């Protein structure tokens, strides 16, 4: 199958390699560009634990002088993939969450004592779930330094647009509600909604699928929010 890969780099290329190994033909079309914000203070001095809901936050802190200090803190990762990246960076105390920000908030609330000190959520400018507010309602103090921004693409890459308009794409993979929403906006701007509606769209979660609702496309949603489970649904 010829499949559109919409993740920002470097995750898009990693996903494309997995698809090639499965016998598919990936077409890279990153719908966001990650830009690091180097000057944000991390506020680690009195932190009780770190929270990471994106591998991009880990890549941002990897380039910071506070990395070694951060490694000494317990780290709560949104899911297994983020936990593995944290382990590769040398974090020593890692708890992997079930895969979504909401589930991670429940896990943290059931594990940590709000009186032990503030939590630091290493994050980007735009979040799919307001984990800080969810934890504050449970008595936690949460700092949220912004380490990166995800800049949306202004148009589809020429190759991707040509394949879409010629109906030579079989499907597309979406890992976040924001990339799905950007795709819906860009295809509408290009007058390619009809062609996009014919795609089989593989979505990491129901909120991702909901963002594609304006297209009326054929939707496949992973049973749990993991890349492995999503890719396992791609057959043909």
C-alpha positions in Angstrom: 0.0 0.0 0.0 1.1 3.6 -0.7 0.6 5.5 2.6 1.0 9.1 3.6 3.2 9.6 6.7 2.2 12.8 8.4 4.5 12.8 11.5 7.1 15.5 11.9 10.7 14.5 11.6 12.6 12.6 12.8 9.6 10.4 13.8 8.2 10.4 10.2 11.3 8.8 8.8 11.4 6.2 11.5 7.8 5.3 10.8 8.5 5.2 7.1 11.2 2.6 7.7 8.8 0.4 9.7 6.3 0.6 6.9 8.9 -0.4 4.3 9.8 -3.4 6.4 6.2 -4.3 6.3 6.1 -4.2 2.5 4.4 -0.8 2.1 5.4 2.3 0.2 5.5 5.4 2.5 5.2 8.9 1.3 6.7 11.4 3.7 4.5 14.5 4.3 5.3 16.0 7.6 2.5 18.4 8.6 4.5 20.1 11.4 8.1 21.2 11.9 9.5 21.0 15.5 11.4 24.0 16.6 13.2 23.9 19.9 12.9 26.8 22.4 16.3 26.8 24.2 15.8 29.5 26.8 12.9 28.2 28.9 13.9 27.7 32.6 13.1 24.1 33.6 12.5 24.7 37.4 14.0 21.4 38.5 15.4 22.5 41.8 12.5 21.5 44.0 10.8 19.2 41.6 9.5 15.8 42.9 9.1 14.3 39.4 9.1 15.0 35.7 6.3 14.4 33.2 6.9 13.9 29.5 4.0 13.5 27.0 6.1 13.8 23.8 9.4 12.5 22.6 10.1 16.0 21.2 10.4 17.2 24.8 13.0 14.6 25.5 15.0 15.7 22.4 14.8 19.2 23.6 16.1 18.5 27.1 18.9 16.3 25.6 20.5 19.4 24.3 20.2 21.3 27.6 22.8 21.6 30.4 20.2 20.5 32.9 20.0 17.0 31.4 22.0 15.3 34.2 20.0 17.0 36.9 16.8 15.8 35.1 18.1 12.3 34.9 18.1 12.0 38.7 14.4 12.7 39.0 11.6 10.1 38.5 10.1 10.5 35.1 6.5 9.7 34.1 6.2 9.0 30.4 2.9 9.1 28.5 3.5 5.6 26.9 6.1 2.9 26.1 7.7 4.7 23.1 8.4 7.8 25.2 9.6 5.7 28.1 12.1 3.9 25.8 13.5 7.2 24.5 13.9 8.4 28.1 15.8 5.2 28.9 18.1 5.8 25.9 18.8 9.3 27.3 19.9 7.8 30.6 16.9 8.5 32.8 17.0 6.0 35.7 13.5 6.0 37.2 10.9 5.7 34.5 7.2 5.0 34.8 5.4 4.3 31.5 1.8 5.4 31.3 -1.0 3.8 29.3 -0.7 6.0 26.3 -2.8 9.2 26.7 -2.4 12.3 28.8 -5.7 11.7 30.6 -4.6 8.2 31.6 -1.2 9.5 32.7 -2.8 12.1 34.9 -4.8 9.3 36.6 -1.7 7.2 37.0 0.3 10.1 38.6 -2.6 11.0 40.9 -2.8 7.4 42.1 0.9 7.1 42.6 2.4 10.4 43.9 1.8 12.5 46.9 0.9 16.1 46.1 2.7 17.3 49.2 6.1 16.0 48.2 6.8 18.9 45.8 5.9 20.3 42.4 5.8 18.3 39.2 7.5 19.5 36.0 5.7 18.8 32.8 8.2 19.2 29.9 6.0 20.2 27.1 5.4 21.9 23.8 3.4 25.1 23.0 0.3 23.1 21.9 -1.1 20.2 23.9 -3.7 17.6 23.1 -4.7 17.4 26.7 -4.3 19.9 29.6 -2.5 17.6 32.0 -1.5 20.5 34.2 -5.1 21.5 35.0 -6.1 17.9 35.5 -3.4 17.4 38.1 -4.0 20.8 39.8 -7.6 19.8 40.5 -6.2 16.8 42.4 -4.0 19.1 44.6 -0.7 19.0 42.7 1.5 21.9 41.8 2.6 21.6 38.2 5.2 23.7 36.3 5.1 23.5 32.5 8.1 24.9 30.8 7.6 25.1 27.0 10.6 23.5 25.3 9.5 23.4 21.7 6.9 24.6 19.2 5.3 22.6 16.4 4.8 24.8 13.4 2.1 23.7 11.0 2.8 23.2 7.3 1.3 25.8 5.0 0.7 23.4 2.2 1.1 19.7 1.4 4.4 18.6 -0.1 4.2 18.6 -3.9 4.6 14.9 -4.3 2.0 14.1 -1.7 -0.5 16.6 -3.3 0.1 15.1 -6.8 -0.4 11.6 -5.5 -3.6 12.6 -3.6 -5.1 14.4 -6.6 -4.3 11.6 -8.9 -5.9 9.1 -6.5 -2.6 7.2 -6.2 -2.6 7.0 -2.4 -4.2 4.1 -0.5 -4.2 5.7 2.9 -2.7 8.0 5.5 -1.5 7.7 9.0 -2.3 10.2 11.7 -0.7 10.2 15.2 -2.2 13.4 16.7 -5.4 15.4 16.5 -3.4 18.4 15.4 -1.8 16.7 12.4 -5.3 15.4 11.4 -6.8 18.8 11.7 -4.0 20.3 9.6 -4.5 17.7 6.9 -8.2 18.4 6.8 -7.5 22.2 6.5 -4.8 21.8 3.8 -6.8 19.4 1.6 -9.8 21.8 1.7 -7.5 24.7 0.7 -6.2 22.6 -2.2 -9.6 21.6 -3.4 -8.8 17.9 -2.7 -11.4 17.0 -0.1 -13.1 14.5 -2.5 -9.9 12.7 -3.1 -9.0 12.8 0.7 -12.4 11.4 1.6 -11.5 8.2 -0.4 -8.4 7.5 1.7 -8.3 4.9 4.5 -7.1 7.0 7.4 -5.3 5.1 10.2 -5.7 7.0 13.5 -3.9 6.6 16.8 -7.1 7.4 18.9 -10.6 8.6 18.6 -9.7 12.3 19.1 -7.5 11.9 16.1 -10.3 10.4 14.1 -12.7 13.2 15.2 -10.3 15.8 13.8 -10.8 14.2 10.4 -14.6 14.3 10.5 -14.8 17.2 8.0 -13.3 14.9 5.3 -15.8 12.0 5.7 -12.9 9.6 5.1 -12.8 5.9 5.9 -11.4 5.7 9.4 -9.5 3.0 11.2 -8.8 3.6 14.9 -6.2 1.7 17.0 -7.6 -0.2 20.0 -5.0 1.4 22.2 -2.9 4.5 21.6 0.4 2.8 20.5 2.2 3.0 17.2 2.7 -0.7 17.2 -1.0 -1.5 17.4 -1.9 1.1 14.8 0.6 -0.2 12.3 -0.6 -3.7 12.9 -4.0 -2.7 11.5 -2.4 -1.8 8.1 -2.9 -4.8 5.9 -3.1 -5.2 2.1 
